[in-house]
Amino acid sequence: MSVLVNKDSKIIVQGFTGSEGTFHAEQMIEYGTNVVGGVTPGKGGQTHLDKPVFNTVQDAVVETGADVSIIFVPPAFAADAIMESADAGIKVIITITEGIPVADMIKASNYIKGKDCRLIGPNCPGVITPEEAKVGIMPGFVFKKGNVGIVSKSGTLTYEAADQVVKQGLGITTAIGIGGDPIIGTTTKEAVELLMNDDETECIVMIGEIGGQLEADAARWVKENGNKKPVVGFIAGETAPKGRTMGHAGAIVGGADDTAEAKKRIMSECGIHVVNSPAEIGKKVAEVLG
């Protein structure tokens, strides 16, 4: 069992022939990910990295049976790429692009509601099920197969947490980078829920940051749903000044509950094992799994 992507996923790359798309598609293929083709309007019929290029997502789906898409399309066109994927019947749409205008994301997010698809991102590192499929920009060698799921707003901290878990002699079921923008597809709560319902995941690492309510919502959901599996939590941005965006567009303290302190308090009250430093994540996971 894995969530979102596995060795049977058929992946297409939107923005396939651009420099980012090419670089990361190459890494994904090298990792063993089942990339079945890519989309670059106007280049349909060509071959790139020994894979077919299509003009539209619809063409790619018809020809290859693709069910997962990863988007490396420039910010101005990325929301359209998301909506095109949803229209074509792609089930998991992973959007790496950073800097998509908020108004565009609101439109895309409303558009895909009610469609049978799940959006991950934007402004995220992607999703990896180790040794099966890497659909993103994460360094694959850090991840080993195991029984710990990771949900994170931060790309770098996803890799850091995975590295620590592996150094404890454990491994990862699936790591989901949900992205750090104000408007994202899959929330922390939804990602935690996916891993809670996954038979192979025995512990979940939840990495959040200042700004917004996502971690608090996830923590309350964990408490209400019986805490079936231990959750280890970390919140980045403790020293960030109020009212200033830090790193991620969504990382801004707008109210009393947005601070790292408040989020950590809520998480602890909900039975989550909160660590104060990212350096403690691996040790805490090993401890709760005993």
C-alpha positions as CSV (number, residue, x, y, z in Angstrom):
1,M,0.0,0.0,0.0
2,S,1.1,3.5,-0.6
3,V,-0.7,6.8,-0.9
4,L,-1.1,9.0,-4.0
5,V,1.8,7.4,-6.1
6,N,3.3,4.0,-6.5
7,K,5.2,1.8,-9.0
8,D,1.9,1.4,-11.1
9,S,1.3,5.2,-11.4
10,K,1.5,6.4,-15.0
11,I,3.1,9.9,-14.8
12,I,3.1,12.7,-17.4
13,V,5.2,15.8,-17.1
14,Q,3.5,19.2,-18.0
15,G,6.2,21.6,-19.2
16,F,8.2,18.5,-20.2
17,T,10.6,20.1,-22.7
18,G,11.5,23.2,-20.6
19,S,14.7,23.3,-18.5
20,E,13.1,22.5,-15.2
21,G,10.8,19.8,-16.6
22,T,13.7,18.2,-18.4
23,F,16.0,18.2,-15.5
24,H,13.6,16.8,-13.0
25,A,11.9,14.3,-15.4
26,E,15.4,12.9,-16.1
27,Q,15.9,12.4,-12.3
28,M,12.5,10.9,-11.9
29,I,13.1,8.4,-14.8
30,E,16.5,7.6,-13.3
31,Y,14.9,6.8,-10.0
32,G,12.7,4.2,-11.7
33,T,9.5,6.3,-11.8
34,N,7.0,5.3,-14.5
35,V,7.1,8.5,-16.6
36,V,5.0,7.7,-19.7
37,G,5.4,11.0,-21.6
38,G,5.0,14.7,-21.3
39,V,3.1,17.7,-22.5
40,T,4.4,20.8,-24.3
41,P,1.9,22.6,-26.5
42,G,3.1,22.9,-30.1
43,K,5.7,20.0,-29.7
44,G,3.3,17.1,-29.9
45,G,4.6,14.2,-31.9
46,Q,8.2,14.8,-30.9
47,T,10.2,12.6,-28.5
48,H,12.0,13.9,-25.5
49,L,14.1,11.8,-23.0
50,D,13.0,8.8,-25.1
51,K,9.3,9.6,-24.2
52,P,6.5,10.9,-26.3
53,V,5.6,14.6,-26.2
54,F,1.9,15.6,-26.6
55,N,0.2,18.9,-27.3
56,T,-2.5,18.5,-24.6
57,V,-3.0,16.5,-21.4
58,Q,-6.1,14.9,-23.0
59,D,-4.0,13.5,-25.9
60,A,-1.5,12.2,-23.3
61,V,-4.2,10.5,-21.3
62,V,-5.8,8.9,-24.3
63,E,-2.4,7.6,-25.6
64,T,-0.7,6.5,-22.4
65,G,-3.5,6.0,-19.8
66,A,-1.7,8.5,-17.5
67,D,-3.3,9.0,-14.1
68,V,-0.7,11.3,-12.4
69,S,0.7,14.6,-13.7
70,I,3.5,16.8,-12.4
71,I,3.5,20.4,-13.4
72,F,6.6,22.5,-14.2
73,V,4.7,25.2,-16.1
74,P,5.7,28.9,-15.6
75,P,3.5,30.7,-12.9
76,A,1.4,32.6,-15.5
77,F,0.2,29.4,-17.1
78,A,0.3,27.0,-14.2
79,A,-3.4,27.4,-13.0
80,D,-4.5,26.6,-16.6
81,A,-2.3,23.5,-16.6
82,I,-4.0,22.4,-13.3
83,M,-7.5,22.9,-14.8
84,E,-6.5,21.1,-18.0
85,S,-5.2,18.1,-16.1
86,A,-8.5,17.9,-14.0
87,D,-10.5,18.1,-17.2
88,A,-8.5,15.3,-18.8
89,G,-9.2,12.9,-16.0
90,I,-5.8,13.0,-14.2
91,K,-6.4,11.7,-10.6
92,V,-3.3,13.2,-8.8
93,I,-2.1,16.6,-10.0
94,I,1.3,17.6,-8.4
95,T,2.2,21.2,-8.9
96,I,5.8,22.2,-8.3
97,T,5.5,25.8,-9.7
98,E,6.2,28.6,-7.2
99,G,4.8,32.1,-7.5
100,I,1.4,31.3,-9.1
101,P,-0.8,34.4,-8.5
102,V,-3.3,33.9,-5.7
103,A,-6.3,34.9,-7.8
104,D,-5.3,32.3,-10.4
105,M,-5.1,29.6,-7.6
106,I,-8.5,30.6,-6.2
107,K,-10.0,30.1,-9.7
108,A,-8.2,26.7,-10.3
109,S,-9.1,25.5,-6.8
110,N,-12.8,26.3,-7.3
111,Y,-12.7,24.8,-10.8
112,I,-11.4,21.4,-9.7
113,K,-13.8,21.0,-6.7
114,G,-16.2,18.2,-7.5
115,K,-13.9,16.7,-10.0
116,D,-12.4,13.3,-9.3
117,C,-8.9,14.5,-8.7
118,R,-6.5,15.5,-5.9
119,L,-4.2,18.5,-6.2
120,I,-0.9,18.5,-4.3
121,G,0.8,21.9,-4.1
122,P,1.5,24.4,-5.7
123,N,5.0,25.5,-4.5
124,C,5.8,22.0,-3.2
125,P,8.5,19.4,-3.6
126,G,6.1,16.7,-4.7
127,V,5.4,13.2,-3.5
128,I,7.6,10.2,-3.1
129,T,6.9,6.6,-2.3
130,P,10.5,5.3,-1.8
131,E,11.8,2.7,-4.2
132,E,8.6,3.0,-6.3
133,A,7.9,6.5,-7.6
134,K,9.5,9.9,-7.1
135,V,7.1,12.5,-8.5
136,G,8.8,15.7,-7.5
137,I,12.1,17.4,-7.0
138,M,13.3,15.7,-3.8
139,P,16.7,14.0,-3.7
140,G,15.7,10.4,-4.1
141,F,18.7,8.8,-2.4
142,V,17.7,10.2,1.0
143,F,14.5,8.1,1.1
144,K,14.3,4.4,2.1
145,K,11.2,2.3,2.2
146,G,9.7,1.8,5.7
147,N,6.7,2.5,7.9
148,V,6.8,6.3,8.6
149,G,4.7,8.7,6.6
150,I,5.7,12.4,6.3
151,V,3.5,15.4,5.6
152,S,5.3,18.7,5.3
153,K,4.9,22.3,4.2
154,S,8.6,22.6,3.7
155,G,10.6,20.8,1.0
156,T,13.9,21.0,2.8
157,L,12.5,19.8,6.1
158,T,10.9,16.9,4.3
159,Y,14.3,15.7,3.2
160,E,15.8,16.4,6.6
161,A,13.1,14.4,8.4
162,A,13.4,11.5,6.0
163,D,17.2,11.5,6.5
164,Q,16.8,11.4,10.2
165,V,14.2,8.6,10.2
166,V,16.4,6.5,7.9
167,K,19.4,7.1,10.2
168,Q,17.4,5.6,13.0
169,G,17.2,2.4,11.0
170,L,13.6,3.1,9.9
171,G,12.1,4.2,6.6
172,I,9.3,6.0,4.8
173,T,6.0,4.8,3.3
174,T,5.2,8.0,1.5
175,A,6.3,11.6,1.9
176,I,3.9,14.3,0.8
177,G,5.1,17.9,0.4
178,I,1.9,19.9,0.5
179,G,3.4,23.3,-0.4
180,G,3.8,26.6,1.3
181,D,1.4,28.9,-0.6
182,P,-1.7,30.5,0.9
183,I,-4.0,28.5,-1.5
184,I,-3.1,24.8,-1.8
185,G,-4.9,21.7,-3.0
186,T,-4.4,19.1,-0.3
187,T,-4.3,20.3,3.3
188,T,-2.2,19.0,6.2
189,K,-5.3,17.4,7.6
190,E,-6.2,15.6,4.3
191,A,-2.6,14.4,3.9
192,V,-2.5,13.1,7.5
193,E,-5.8,11.4,6.9
194,L,-4.4,9.6,3.8
195,L,-1.5,8.3,5.9
196,M,-3.7,7.4,8.9
197,N,-5.8,5.2,6.5
198,D,-2.7,3.5,5.0
199,D,-2.1,0.1,6.4
200,E,1.7,0.3,6.1
201,T,2.1,3.6,7.8
202,E,2.7,3.1,11.6
203,C,3.8,6.7,12.5
204,I,3.3,10.1,10.9
205,V,5.6,13.1,10.9
206,M,3.8,16.3,10.5
207,I,5.9,19.4,9.7
208,G,4.3,22.8,9.6
209,E,5.1,26.4,9.8
210,I,3.8,29.7,11.0
211,G,0.7,31.2,9.3
212,G,-2.8,29.8,8.6
213,Q,-4.7,27.1,10.5
214,L,-3.7,23.9,8.6
215,E,-1.7,22.3,11.5
216,A,-4.3,23.1,14.1
217,D,-7.1,21.6,11.9
218,A,-5.0,18.5,11.4
219,A,-4.2,18.2,15.1
220,R,-7.9,18.5,16.1
221,W,-8.8,15.9,13.5
222,V,-6.2,13.5,14.9
223,K,-7.6,14.0,18.4
224,E,-11.2,13.5,17.3
225,N,-10.4,10.4,15.3
226,G,-8.9,8.4,18.1
227,N,-5.1,8.9,17.6
228,K,-4.8,5.5,15.9
229,K,-1.1,6.1,15.1
230,P,1.5,8.3,16.8
231,V,2.1,11.6,15.2
232,V,5.4,13.5,15.7
233,G,5.0,17.3,15.0
234,F,7.4,20.2,14.3
235,I,6.5,23.8,13.5
236,A,9.1,26.0,11.8
237,G,9.3,29.8,12.2
238,E,9.5,30.3,15.9
239,T,11.6,33.4,15.6
240,A,9.7,35.0,12.7
241,P,8.4,38.6,13.3
242,K,4.7,39.1,13.1
243,G,3.1,40.5,9.9
244,R,6.0,39.6,7.7
245,T,6.1,36.8,5.1
246,M,8.9,34.5,5.7
247,G,10.2,32.3,2.9
248,H,6.9,30.8,1.8
249,A,4.1,33.0,0.7
250,G,1.7,31.4,3.2
251,A,4.1,31.8,6.1
252,I,2.9,34.9,7.7
253,V,1.6,35.4,11.3
254,G,-1.8,37.0,10.9
255,G,-3.3,36.3,14.3
256,A,-2.7,34.8,17.8
257,D,-3.2,31.2,16.6
258,D,-0.8,31.6,13.7
259,T,2.3,31.7,15.7
260,A,4.7,28.7,16.1
261,E,4.0,28.7,19.9
262,A,0.2,28.6,19.5
263,K,0.4,25.8,16.9
264,K,2.7,23.8,19.1
265,R,0.4,24.2,22.1
266,I,-2.7,23.1,20.1
267,M,-0.8,20.1,18.7
268,S,0.4,19.0,22.2
269,E,-3.1,19.3,23.6
270,C,-4.3,17.0,20.8
271,G,-1.8,14.3,21.7
272,I,0.8,15.0,19.1
273,H,4.5,14.4,20.1
274,V,5.9,17.9,19.5
275,V,9.6,18.5,19.1
276,N,11.2,21.9,19.4
277,S,14.0,21.4,16.8
278,P,14.0,19.6,13.5
279,A,17.1,17.8,14.7
280,E,14.9,15.9,17.2
281,I,12.4,14.4,14.6
282,G,14.2,11.1,14.0
283,K,14.9,10.4,17.6
284,K,11.3,11.1,18.6
285,V,10.0,8.8,15.8
286,A,12.2,6.0,17.0
287,E,11.1,6.6,20.6
288,V,7.3,6.5,19.9
289,L,7.6,3.5,17.7
290,G,9.6,1.9,20.5
